[in-house]
Amino acid sequence: MSTQNTEPEVPIRRVDRILAFSALGIAAASVICFFAIIIGTAVGMDQSAFGEGAWPLIAAIPFWGLPLAFVMIITLLVMSFIRKGRAASRS
């Protein structure tokens, strides 16, 4: 028994891969930095300690990274839907 795939084959473009892996990397870095802040707070760091060294950067990554990753994933989905719609209308 053979199954027919009715969806047209759409190749994955380089920009799609770049968006996907960039969003994954930024989201993973954001989650890691978020847990670093939680662990730092749990071991007894106070508010003033988070304002020194690399901690401002570590705090900024989840603040800006998670929304950026979300926007990149939405962009990737929209691009994918548009591309599949155009491929379906051609065939």
Contact map, one row per residue, 1 for C-alpha under 8 A:
1110000000000000000000000000000000000000000000000000000000000000000000000000000000000000000
1111000000000000000000000000000000000000000000000000000000000000000000000000000000000000000
1111100000000000000000000000000000000000000000000000000000000000000000000000000000000000000
0111110000000000000000000000000000000000000000000000000000000000000000000000000000000000000
0011111100000000000000000000000000000000000000000000000000000000000000000000000000000000000
0001111100000000000000000000000000000000000000000000000000000000000000000000000000000000000
0000111110000000000000000000000000000000000000000000000000000000000000000000000000000001000
0000111111000000000000000000000000000000000000000000000000000000000000000000000000010011001
0000001111100000000000000000000000000000000000000000000000000000000000000000000000000000000
0000000111110000000000000000000000000000000000000000000000000000000000000000000000110010000
0000000011111000000000000000000000000000000000000000000000000000000000000000000000000000000
0000000001111101100000000000000000000000000000000000000000000000000000000000000000000000000
0000000000111111100000000000000000000000000000000000000000000000000000000000000000000000000
0000000000011111110000000000000000000000000000000000000000000000000000000000000000000000000
0000000000001111111000000000000000000000000000000000000000000000000000000000000000000000000
0000000000011111111100000000000000000000000000000000000000000000000000000001000000000000000
0000000000011111111110000000000000000000000000000000000000000000000000000000000000000000000
0000000000000111111111000000000000000000000000000000000000000000000000000000000000000000000
0000000000000011111111100000000000000000000000000000000000000000000000011001000000000000000
0000000000000001111111110000000000000000000000000000000000000000000000011001000000000000000
0000000000000000111111111000000000000000000000000000000000000000000000000000000000000000000
0000000000000000011111111100000000000000000000000000000000000000000010000000000000000000000
0000000000000000001111111110000000000000000000000000000000000000000111011000000000000000000
0000000000000000000111111111000000000000000000000000000000000000000010000000000000000000000
0000000000000000000011111111100000000000000000000000000000000000000000000000000000000000000
0000000000000000000001111111110000000000000000000000000000000000110110000000000000000000000
0000000000000000000000111111111000000000000000000000000000000000110010000000000000000000000
0000000000000000000000011111111100000000000000000000000000000000000000000000000000000000000
0000000000000000000000001111111110000000000000000000000000001100100000000000000000000000000
0000000000000000000000000111111111000000000000000000000000001110110000000000000000000000000
0000000000000000000000000011111111100000000000000000000000000100000000000000000000000000000
0000000000000000000000000001111111110000000000000000000000000000000000000000000000000000000
0000000000000000000000000000111111111000000000000000000001101100000000000000000000000000000
0000000000000000000000000000011111111100000000000000000001100100000000000000000000000000000
0000000000000000000000000000001111111110000000000000000000000000000000000000000000000000000
0000000000000000000000000000000111111111000000000000000001000000000000000000000000000000000
0000000000000000000000000000000011111111100000000000000001100000000000000000000000000000000
0000000000000000000000000000000001111111110000000000000000000000000000000000000000000000000
0000000000000000000000000000000000111111111000000000000000000000000000000000000000000000000
0000000000000000000000000000000000011111111110000000000000000000000000000000000000000000000
0000000000000000000000000000000000001111111111000000000000000000000000000000000000000000000
0000000000000000000000000000000000000111111110000000000000000000000000000000000000000000000
0000000000000000000000000000000000000011111110000000000000000000000000000000000000000000000
0000000000000000000000000000000000000001111111000000000000000000000000000000000000000000000
0000000000000000000000000000000000000001111111101100000000000000000000000000000000000000000
0000000000000000000000000000000000000000100111111100000000000000000000000000000000000000000
0000000000000000000000000000000000000000000011111110000000000000000000000000000000000000000
0000000000000000000000000000000000000000000001111111000000000000000000000000000000000000000
0000000000000000000000000000000000000000000011111111000000000000000000000000000000000000000
0000000000000000000000000000000000000000000011111111101100000000000000000000000000000000000
0000000000000000000000000000000000000000000000111111101100000000000000000000000000000000000
0000000000000000000000000000000000000000000000011111111100000000000000000000000000000000000
0000000000000000000000000000000000000000000000000111111100000000000000000000000000000000000
0000000000000000000000000000000000000000000000000001111111000000000000000000000000000000000
0000000000000000000000000000000000000000000000000111111111100000000000000000000000000000000
0000000000000000000000000000000000000000000000000111111111110000000000000000000000000000000
0000000000000000000000000000000000000000000000000000011111111000000000000000000000000000000
0000000000000000000000000000000011011000000000000000011111111100000000000000000000000000000
0000000000000000000000000000000011001000000000000000001111111110000000000000000000000000000
0000000000000000000000000000000000000000000000000000000111111111100000000000000000000000000
0000000000000000000000000000110010000000000000000000000011111111110000000000000000000000000
0000000000000000000000000000111011000000000000000000000001111111110000000000000000000000000
0000000000000000000000000000010000000000000000000000000000111111111000000000000000000000000
0000000000000000000000000000000000000000000000000000000000011111111100000000000000000000000
0000000000000000000000000110110000000000000000000000000000011111111110000000000000000000000
0000000000000000000000000110010000000000000000000000000000001111111111000000000000000000000
0000000000000000000000000000000000000000000000000000000000000011111111100000000000000000000
0000000000000000000000100100000000000000000000000000000000000001111111110000000000000000000
0000000000000000000001110110000000000000000000000000000000000000111111111000000000000000000
0000000000000000000000100000000000000000000000000000000000000000011111111100000000000000000
0000000000000000000000000000000000000000000000000000000000000000001111111110000000000000000
0000000000000000001100100000000000000000000000000000000000000000000111111111000000000000000
0000000000000000001100100000000000000000000000000000000000000000000011111111100000000000000
0000000000000000000000000000000000000000000000000000000000000000000001111111110000000000000
0000000000000000000000000000000000000000000000000000000000000000000000111111111000000000000
0000000000000001001100000000000000000000000000000000000000000000000000011111111100000000000
0000000000000000000000000000000000000000000000000000000000000000000000001111111110000000000
0000000000000000000000000000000000000000000000000000000000000000000000000111111111000000000
0000000000000000000000000000000000000000000000000000000000000000000000000011111111100000000
0000000000000000000000000000000000000000000000000000000000000000000000000001111111110000000
0000000000000000000000000000000000000000000000000000000000000000000000000000111111111000000
0000000000000000000000000000000000000000000000000000000000000000000000000000011111111100000
0000000001000000000000000000000000000000000000000000000000000000000000000000001111111110000
0000000101000000000000000000000000000000000000000000000000000000000000000000000111111111000
0000000000000000000000000000000000000000000000000000000000000000000000000000000011111111100
0000000000000000000000000000000000000000000000000000000000000000000000000000000001111111110
0000000101000000000000000000000000000000000000000000000000000000000000000000000000111111111
0000001100000000000000000000000000000000000000000000000000000000000000000000000000011111111
0000000000000000000000000000000000000000000000000000000000000000000000000000000000001111111
0000000000000000000000000000000000000000000000000000000000000000000000000000000000000111111
0000000100000000000000000000000000000000000000000000000000000000000000000000000000000011111
